[in-house]
Amino acid sequence: MRRLAPRTDSGRIVVVRGQWGDLRGVAEPLLGGEPLQQMIPYSAFAVDVPAGRHQLSTGTDSTAATVDVAAGSVVAVELRRRLDTRDAYDVVPLGRQEAQTLMQGIRVLGLFDRTAPAAGGPRL
C-alpha cells in the first residue's frame, strides 16, 4: 500500500475484487454514480480523487460504502459478491493489513485520475 501513495494534493481509492469463490462475471464499480472500470475476479485498480467524502457502489442492488479520503492518503475497499443475488456486490472498506493481504496475487488493472473533470471524459 505504501507504493500506492498518491500525489500530495489528492487521495487514492484502491478497489479490490479478491473474494475466495468469486470466480465469475464482471463487476462494475461506480464512484458517485459514474462508472469506473469493469473488474474481473481477482483484480484491482486505483483511482485518484479530490480529498473529501466519496460514495462507491456497483449499482442499485449493491450495498454502497462512503469513504473519507484525505489528501495524500490511500483508502482501500473490496467488492464482495452477495450471496442473495447473482450479480450484486457489497462495497466494504478494508483496513491496511487486510488490503495488503488481498493484493497479493492480484494483477493491478490500472490507475485512473478523477481529481479534475477533463473535457470529453475522465483523464486516464
Backbone as JSON, one array per atom type, in Angstrom:
{
  "sequence": "MRRLAPRTDSGRIVVVRGQWGDLRGVAEPLLGGEPLQQMIPYSAFAVDVPAGRHQLSTGTDSTAATVDVAAGSVVAVELRRRLDTRDAYDVVPLGRQEAQTLMQGIRVLGLFDRTAPAAGGPRL",
  "N": [[0.82, -1.19, 0.0], [2.04, 1.18, 0.6], [3.56, 1.79, -1.65], [1.59, 2.6, -3.3], [1.04, 5.22, -2.88], [-0.55, 8.37, -3.31], [-0.42, 11.55, -5.14], [0.38, 14.53, -3.3], [-1.69, 16.35, -3.31], [-4.09, 15.07, -3.65], [-6.25, 12.23, -2.95], [-6.27, 8.61, -2.83], [-8.16, 5.87, -3.93], [-8.23, 2.46, -3.6], [-9.55, -0.22, -5.27], [-10.56, -3.48, -4.8], [-11.11, -6.73, -5.97], [-11.26, -9.64, -4.73], [-12.34, -11.87, -3.5], [-12.53, -15.11, -2.16], [-13.8, -17.73, -4.05], [-15.34, -16.13, -5.68], [-15.56, -16.35, -8.72], [-16.57, -15.72, -11.21], [-18.05, -13.67, -13.78], [-18.48, -10.07, -14.29], [-17.76, -7.2, -12.49], [-18.99, -3.91, -11.96], [-17.9, -1.22, -10.68], [-18.99, 1.91, -9.27], [-18.31, 5.34, -8.89], [-19.58, 7.81, -7.08], [-21.86, 7.44, -8.61], [-20.92, 7.37, -11.2], [-19.46, 5.32, -13.74], [-16.48, 3.39, -13.23], [-14.38, 1.26, -13.82], [-14.6, -1.84, -15.39], [-14.45, -4.92, -13.66], [-12.77, -8.0, -13.42], [-12.74, -11.26, -11.79], [-10.42, -11.47, -9.06], [-8.89, -9.03, -9.34], [-7.71, -5.6, -9.37], [-7.76, -2.02, -8.99], [-6.72, 1.42, -8.92], [-7.87, 4.68, -8.07], [-7.41, 8.1, -8.36], [-8.64, 10.73, -6.44], [-10.27, 13.86, -5.56], [-9.61, 15.21, -2.3], [-11.88, 14.35, 0.3], [-15.31, 13.29, 0.85], [-16.51, 10.31, -0.58], [-18.69, 8.21, -2.52], [-19.01, 4.8, -3.15], [-20.29, 2.21, -5.19], [-21.96, -0.62, -6.75], [-24.15, -0.41, -8.28], [-27.79, -0.48, -8.22], [-28.6, -2.72, -6.72], [-26.62, -3.13, -4.9], [-24.71, -2.81, -1.84], [-23.69, 0.24, -0.83], [-20.64, 2.05, -0.09], [-19.43, 4.68, 1.85], [-16.63, 6.64, 1.81], [-14.11, 8.5, 3.44], [-11.63, 10.43, 2.18], [-8.45, 11.59, 2.64], [-6.14, 14.15, 1.6], [-3.2, 12.93, 0.13], [-3.52, 10.38, 1.18], [-4.31, 6.82, 1.22], [-7.07, 4.81, 0.61], [-8.71, 1.73, 0.93], [-11.05, -0.49, -0.6], [-13.2, -3.35, -0.87], [-14.85, -5.31, -3.32], [-17.41, -7.38, -2.63], [-19.04, -10.26, -3.51], [-22.51, -10.68, -3.26], [-24.41, -13.12, -1.58], [-27.12, -13.46, -1.79], [-28.06, -12.56, -4.22], [-27.38, -12.85, -7.72], [-25.63, -11.12, -9.25], [-24.89, -8.96, -7.63], [-23.02, -6.8, -5.48], [-21.38, -6.08, -2.39], [-19.86, -3.15, -1.2], [-17.08, -2.89, 0.64], [-15.25, -1.28, 3.11], [-11.73, -1.61, 3.69], [-9.16, -2.5, 6.03], [-5.69, -1.56, 6.37], [-3.88, -3.82, 6.59], [-5.52, -5.98, 5.81], [-6.11, -5.21, 3.19], [-3.54, -5.29, 2.02], [-3.03, -8.03, 2.19], [-5.03, -9.08, 0.51], [-4.2, -7.98, -1.91], [-2.02, -9.44, -2.68], [-1.09, -11.53, -5.22], [-2.91, -10.52, -6.97], [-3.59, -8.9, -10.0], [-2.93, -5.63, -10.93], [-5.14, -3.51, -12.53], [-5.2, -0.87, -13.4], [-4.6, 2.69, -13.08], [-6.46, 5.44, -12.36], [-7.34, 8.85, -12.89], [-9.36, 10.98, -11.26], [-9.38, 13.5, -10.29], [-9.86, 15.99, -11.36], [-12.29, 17.33, -13.59], [-12.19, 16.39, -16.98], [-12.17, 17.6, -20.31], [-14.38, 16.01, -22.45], [-14.37, 13.6, -21.08], [-13.14, 11.27, -18.52], [-9.81, 11.64, -17.16], [-7.07, 9.55, -17.9]],
  "CA": [[0.0, 0.0, 0.0], [2.91, 2.35, 0.64], [3.95, 2.1, -3.02], [0.43, 3.14, -3.99], [0.78, 6.57, -2.37], [-0.93, 9.35, -4.34], [0.16, 12.88, -5.05], [0.03, 15.15, -2.02], [-2.88, 17.2, -3.42], [-5.27, 14.24, -3.86], [-6.26, 10.95, -2.26], [-6.36, 7.46, -3.74], [-9.01, 4.75, -3.52], [-7.87, 1.2, -4.22], [-10.71, -1.11, -5.33], [-10.07, -4.85, -4.92], [-12.09, -7.82, -6.1], [-10.41, -10.79, -4.46], [-13.04, -12.79, -2.61], [-12.4, -16.51, -2.48], [-15.03, -18.29, -4.58], [-15.94, -15.21, -6.64], [-14.77, -16.71, -9.89], [-17.25, -15.5, -12.48], [-18.74, -12.42, -14.01], [-17.81, -8.79, -14.32], [-18.3, -6.2, -11.57], [-18.84, -2.56, -12.5], [-17.98, -0.25, -9.59], [-19.36, 3.29, -9.58], [-17.84, 6.37, -7.96], [-20.55, 8.89, -7.17], [-22.81, 7.14, -9.68], [-20.24, 7.32, -12.5], [-18.68, 4.09, -13.89], [-15.02, 3.49, -13.12], [-13.66, 0.26, -14.61], [-15.12, -3.18, -15.19], [-13.48, -5.75, -12.95], [-12.88, -9.44, -13.45], [-12.32, -11.81, -10.5], [-9.03, -11.32, -8.65], [-8.29, -7.86, -9.97], [-7.73, -4.38, -8.56], [-7.31, -0.79, -9.63], [-6.71, 2.58, -8.02], [-8.39, 5.9, -8.68], [-7.09, 9.32, -7.63], [-9.83, 11.56, -6.25], [-10.04, 15.01, -4.67], [-9.84, 14.92, -0.89], [-13.27, 14.53, 0.68], [-16.18, 12.11, 1.01], [-16.88, 9.71, -1.86], [-19.54, 7.03, -2.41], [-18.75, 3.74, -4.12], [-21.31, 1.17, -5.25], [-21.94, -1.35, -8.02], [-25.49, -0.32, -8.84], [-28.93, -0.37, -7.31], [-28.73, -3.89, -5.85], [-25.44, -3.29, -4.05], [-24.56, -2.0, -0.63], [-22.67, 1.25, -1.11], [-19.76, 2.48, 1.01], [-18.98, 6.07, 1.81], [-15.28, 6.7, 2.37], [-13.49, 9.81, 3.56], [-10.27, 10.34, 1.65], [-7.65, 12.78, 2.91], [-5.07, 14.39, 0.64], [-2.0, 12.15, 0.4], [-3.81, 9.1, 1.81], [-4.83, 5.71, 0.42], [-8.18, 4.09, 1.22], [-9.0, 0.52, 0.15], [-12.36, -1.12, -0.47], [-13.32, -4.62, -1.58], [-16.16, -5.69, -3.85], [-17.72, -8.74, -2.19], [-20.27, -10.76, -4.13], [-23.58, -11.01, -2.32], [-24.9, -14.48, -1.75], [-28.57, -13.47, -2.02], [-28.34, -12.24, -5.62], [-26.32, -13.37, -8.59], [-24.65, -10.16, -9.74], [-24.79, -7.79, -6.77], [-21.83, -6.78, -4.63], [-21.28, -5.11, -1.3], [-18.6, -2.43, -1.19], [-16.67, -2.99, 2.04], [-13.95, -0.66, 3.42], [-10.71, -2.53, 4.19], [-8.01, -1.99, 6.77], [-4.42, -1.63, 5.65], [-3.35, -5.19, 6.55], [-6.43, -6.79, 5.01], [-5.92, -4.81, 1.79], [-2.25, -5.81, 1.57], [-3.17, -9.47, 2.03], [-5.83, -9.33, -0.7], [-3.48, -7.53, -3.1], [-1.04, -10.45, -3.07], [-1.6, -12.42, -6.24], [-3.88, -9.81, -7.82], [-2.99, -8.04, -11.02], [-3.49, -4.28, -10.95], [-5.66, -3.2, -13.86], [-4.9, 0.48, -13.84], [-4.67, 3.84, -12.19], [-7.29, 6.44, -13.02], [-7.3, 10.16, -12.25], [-10.64, 11.66, -11.23], [-9.2, 14.68, -9.44], [-10.4, 17.17, -12.04], [-13.0, 16.93, -14.79], [-11.47, 16.62, -18.23], [-13.05, 17.78, -21.46], [-14.58, 14.79, -23.21], [-14.36, 12.39, -20.29], [-12.16, 11.19, -17.45], [-8.39, 11.53, -17.5], [-6.51, 8.25, -17.56]],
  "C": [[0.87, 1.25, 0.0], [3.32, 2.76, -0.77], [2.79, 2.69, -3.82], [0.11, 4.57, -3.55], [0.48, 7.55, -3.49], [-0.12, 10.62, -4.24], [-0.31, 13.5, -3.74], [-1.22, 16.0, -2.09], [-4.17, 16.41, -3.67], [-5.17, 12.98, -3.0], [-6.41, 9.84, -3.27], [-7.26, 6.4, -3.11], [-8.56, 3.53, -4.31], [-9.1, 0.29, -4.12], [-10.21, -2.51, -5.65], [-11.25, -5.8, -5.08], [-11.31, -9.12, -5.94], [-11.03, -11.82, -3.55], [-12.89, -14.23, -3.09], [-13.76, -17.02, -2.95], [-15.75, -17.38, -5.56], [-15.18, -15.36, -7.95], [-15.43, -16.41, -11.22], [-17.81, -14.09, -12.56], [-17.86, -11.18, -13.95], [-18.51, -7.86, -13.34], [-18.03, -4.82, -12.15], [-18.99, -1.54, -11.38], [-18.27, 1.16, -10.09], [-18.81, 4.2, -8.49], [-18.77, 7.56, -8.11], [-21.54, 8.7, -8.3], [-22.2, 7.03, -11.06], [-19.4, 6.04, -12.6], [-17.18, 4.35, -13.81], [-14.35, 2.56, -14.11], [-14.3, -1.09, -14.35], [-14.03, -4.04, -14.57], [-13.8, -7.23, -13.12], [-12.48, -9.97, -12.07], [-10.81, -11.67, -10.3], [-8.31, -10.21, -9.4], [-8.41, -6.67, -9.03], [-7.37, -3.2, -9.44], [-7.35, 0.31, -8.59], [-7.22, 3.78, -8.79], [-8.03, 7.08, -7.78], [-8.33, 10.21, -7.62], [-9.47, 12.8, -5.44], [-10.28, 14.57, -3.22], [-11.3, 15.18, -0.57], [-13.99, 13.21, 0.79], [-16.62, 11.63, -0.37], [-17.71, 8.46, -1.62], [-19.22, 6.07, -3.54], [-19.86, 2.71, -4.03], [-21.09, 0.38, -6.53], [-23.32, -1.36, -8.63], [-26.56, -0.36, -7.77], [-29.06, -1.54, -6.35], [-27.58, -4.04, -4.86], [-25.56, -2.47, -2.78], [-23.4, -1.05, -0.89], [-21.8, 1.49, 0.13], [-19.4, 3.93, 0.78], [-17.63, 6.11, 2.5], [-14.81, 8.15, 2.39], [-12.03, 9.66, 3.18], [-9.55, 11.66, 1.92], [-6.58, 12.92, 1.84], [-3.82, 13.61, 1.07], [-2.25, 10.79, 1.0], [-4.34, 8.09, 0.81], [-5.91, 5.02, 1.23], [-8.49, 2.89, 0.33], [-10.4, 0.01, 0.44], [-12.33, -2.42, -1.27], [-14.74, -4.76, -2.11], [-16.39, -7.14, -3.45], [-19.06, -9.16, -2.78], [-21.27, -11.12, -3.05], [-24.11, -12.4, -2.62], [-26.38, -14.53, -2.1], [-28.97, -13.11, -3.44], [-27.14, -12.62, -6.47], [-25.24, -12.34, -8.92], [-24.54, -8.9, -8.9], [-23.57, -7.94, -5.85], [-22.04, -5.8, -3.49], [-19.91, -4.45, -1.43], [-18.21, -2.28, 0.27], [-15.32, -2.3, 2.24], [-13.0, -1.7, 4.04], [-9.68, -1.8, 5.03], [-6.75, -2.22, 5.96], [-3.91, -3.07, 5.5], [-4.21, -6.1, 5.68], [-6.26, -6.48, 3.52], [-4.61, -5.37, 1.24], [-2.33, -7.32, 1.32], [-3.94, -9.79, 0.75], [-5.07, -8.97, -1.97], [-2.43, -8.53, -3.55], [-1.69, -11.37, -4.09], [-2.63, -11.79, -7.16], [-3.12, -8.94, -8.79], [-3.7, -6.69, -11.0], [-3.91, -3.95, -12.37], [-5.3, -1.8, -14.32], [-4.97, 1.49, -12.73], [-5.4, 4.94, -12.94], [-7.28, 7.73, -12.2], [-8.66, 10.82, -12.37], [-10.56, 12.92, -10.37], [-9.76, 15.94, -10.06], [-11.15, 16.72, -13.28], [-12.19, 17.29, -16.04], [-12.48, 16.77, -19.36], [-13.16, 16.46, -22.22], [-14.49, 13.52, -22.4], [-13.27, 12.39, -19.24], [-10.74, 11.13, -17.97], [-7.91, 10.16, -17.08], [-5.05, 8.39, -17.28]]
}
